[in-house]
Amino acid sequence: MNKELEALKLDLEEFKLSKTTEFILLRFDREEALNMLKALTPPTVDEVCKALSDFLREEISYDNKQFHYIIKNTQCLMFVTETYDNNTFSLGVYLPPHLITMIGRFYEGVEK
């Protein structure tokens, strides 16, 4: 996916430099390209933490390896994800599919 993302960024740069009379068509293509760019860009750590915090109703943190939160009134860490050396991770909580996908896309972006 990284190659596609780089190619799309180059296409957008070329678009910014080009001049044409077909403004409406190019504007549509540019908006479509921006939507594709957004869809291909992995979520940031802040976006993932916010989405997890909203769902779990806990303050989620990321320590450059895994997402976690501190259980209220204790010093115990609860891991949302645990990462392993072979580029895999496990989930320590039940999550809906869209959050699992978001976490997976985040870790794919970190790999690169």
Buried (B, 14 or more C-beta within 10 A) or exposed (E): EEEEBEEBBEBBEEBEEEEEEEEEEBEEBBEEBEEBBEEBBBBEBEEBBEBBBEBBEBEBBBEEEBBBBEEEEEEEEBBBBBBEEEEEBEBBBEBEEEBEEBBEBBBEBBEE
